């Protein structure tokens, strides 16, 4: 998912080192691209990195944004390679180190290394708190709440987020609000409050639609569909998955497209729309099937294949 720090990231471009060769127009072009498209952003970041002095402030910001986009697009092998390179480095700026720790924790959790994951989530939380004391930002508080969710401190995270919702209720700030409500939705899911989960996912989608980023809109529709499915509102889940597929195709986001396409078939089966489910499954291209990368989606594909063969 795209982190709210992207806003802060670009706010400080004007402070780049004189040794960096990119001009303001080139920086604005990268900014505009990265706010709209994760796949294209990765390509532009290579230009940015090549035009920046290695280990300069600007260079590390590009590296940080690369981590964000690799995670958004679930390019996990590349993300792991990048994170492992930096994990024990002693020359990382704190803002960059936070995300190396966060993504190492997430990758460790996916690999079943729960103790390693908890250790680095705590390191990231402590470092982010230190940064926020020196330079306060409500955006960082959302990041801290997100880490608290990862550590299963749901009540603490919810309290932080609800305080932010009240304090900034009049603020027209789409990126901030979509992350705020996405995290509240995530907490509601963990607490098995399906109605509230739907409510917060709708709010997050409404703010996502005010941004130009089609990849994030695809994710927001996917999250809403998942909430509807858990609440057994299967027809609304179907509609939301179709919308997610549309935006994922526009954004060239293969991993979200992978998840939504398979979950759409699952929801069709839950509605006993067997013919439609079978037709949708058979329309999946051979290249689509071969490119399924997420473990949970591979399992879902095989499960659907068995169900539809009956």
Residue pairs with C-beta under 8 A, 6 or more apart in sequence:
1 71
1 72
1 182
1 216
1 219
2 38
2 68
2 69
2 72
2 213
2 215
2 216
3 68
3 99
3 143
3 179
4 139
4 142
4 143
4 175
4 176
4 179
5 64
5 68
5 95
5 139
5 140
5 143
6 34
6 35
6 65
6 68
6 175
7 139
7 175
7 176
8 137
8 139
9 61
9 64
9 65
10 27
10 31
10 34
12 57
12 61
13 27
13 31
13 58
13 61
15 57
16 22
16 27
16 52
16 56
16 57
16 58
17 53
17 56
17 57
17 58
19 53
19 56
20 51
20 52
20 53
20 56
20 58
20 59
21 51
21 52
22 30
22 48
22 51
22 52
22 58
26 47
26 48
26 51
27 48
29 44
30 41
30 44
30 45
30 47
30 48
33 40
33 41
33 44
34 41
34 44
34 45
34 65
34 69
35 211
35 212
35 213
36 212
36 213
36 214
37 213
37 214
37 215
37 251
37 252
38 69
38 72
38 73
38 215
38 251
38 253
39 73
39 215
39 251
39 252
39 253
40 252
41 65
41 69
42 66
42 69
42 70
42 73
45 62
45 65
45 66
45 69
48 58
48 62
49 59
49 62
49 63
49 66
52 58
52 59
52 62
53 59
55 91
57 93
60 92
60 93
60 95
60 96
63 82
63 96
64 95
64 96
64 99
66 82
67 79
67 82
67 83
67 99
67 100
67 103
68 99
70 76
70 78
70 79
70 82
71 79
71 103
71 106
72 215
72 216
72 219
72 253
73 215
73 253
73 254
73 255
74 255
74 293
74 294
76 107
76 110
76 293
79 103
79 107
80 107
83 100
83 103
83 104
83 107
84 104
86 92
86 96
86 97
86 100
87 100
87 104
92 100
94 127
94 130
94 131
95 131
97 127
98 124
98 127
98 128
98 131
98 143
99 124
101 120
101 121
101 123
101 124
101 127
102 120
102 121
102 124
102 147
104 116
104 120
105 116
105 117
105 118
105 119
105 120
105 121
105 124
105 150
106 117
106 150
108 114
108 116
108 117
108 120
109 117
109 150
117 150
118 151
121 147
121 150
121 151
122 151
124 147
125 144
125 147
125 148
125 151
128 140
128 143
128 144
128 147
129 144
131 140
132 140
132 141
132 144
138 164
138 167
138 168
138 176
139 176
139 179
141 160
141 164
142 161
142 164
142 176
142 179
142 180
142 183
144 160
145 157
145 160
145 161
145 164
145 183
146 157
146 183
148 154
148 156
148 157
148 160
149 157
149 183
149 186
149 187
149 190
152 190
154 187
154 190
154 191
157 183
157 187
158 184
158 187
161 180
161 183
161 184
161 187
162 184
164 180
165 180
165 184
168 176
168 177
171 177
174 207
174 208
174 210
174 211
175 207
175 211
177 203
177 204
177 207
178 204
178 205
178 207
178 208
178 211
178 216
178 220
179 204
180 204
181 200
181 201
181 203
181 204
181 207
182 200
182 201
182 204
182 220
182 223
184 200
184 203
185 197
185 199
185 200
185 201
185 203
185 204
185 223
185 227
188 194
188 196
188 197
188 199
188 200
189 197
189 227
189 230
194 227
194 230
194 231
195 231
197 227
197 230
197 231
198 224
198 227
198 228
198 231
198 233
201 220
201 223
201 224
201 226
201 227
202 224
204 220
204 223
204 224
205 217
205 220
205 221
205 223
205 224
208 216
208 217
208 219
208 220
209 217
209 220
211 217
213 251
214 247
214 250
214 251
214 253
215 247
215 248
215 251
215 253
215 256
217 247
217 251
218 244
218 245
218 246
218 247
218 248
218 250
218 251
218 253
218 256
218 257
218 260
219 244
219 253
219 256
221 240
221 241
221 243
221 244
221 247
221 260
222 240
222 241
222 244
222 248
222 256
222 259
222 260
222 263
224 240
225 236
225 237
225 238
225 240
225 241
225 244
225 260
225 263
225 267
226 237
226 263
228 234
228 236
228 237
228 240
229 237
229 263
229 266
229 267
229 270
234 267
234 270
234 271
235 271
237 267
238 264
238 267
238 268
238 271
241 260
241 263
241 264
241 267
242 264
244 256
244 260
245 257
245 260
245 261
245 264
248 254
248 256
248 257
248 260
249 257
254 291
255 293
255 294
258 288
258 291
258 292
258 293
258 294
258 297
259 294
259 297
261 280
261 284
261 288
262 297
262 300
262 301
262 304
263 300
264 280
265 277
265 280
265 281
265 304
265 308
266 300
266 304
268 274
268 276
268 277
268 280
269 277
269 304
269 307
269 308
274 308
277 308
278 308
281 304
281 305
281 308
289 301
292 298
292 301
